[in-house]
Amino acid sequence: MDATTTRDGQTVYVSREEGDRGSKGPFFVVYSDEGRNSRYGYLCGNCERIDNAMDPMGRIECNVCGNVRKPTEWDAAHE
């Protein structure tokens, strides 16, 4: 795993083997510990930033470059 630092100075670990496809690049799983015990969030593979948001349906959007992962749960009633 690759170590990287968040804006607040915390060291987190990027698993480039785990991730999901996005519209511009993959989203890689980020952990707060090397043992992969505590998930921190996602790293955008397009711009290499951790600044992203996930909605209740599992849609991820990078706040920097606009890379998007489609929702993991979808219901036409939400449109």
Secondary structure, DSSP 8 states (H G I E B T S, - for coil): -EEEE-TTS-EEEEEEEEEE--SSS-EEEEESSTTS-SEEEEEETTT----EEE-TTS-EEETTT--EE--SS--GGG-
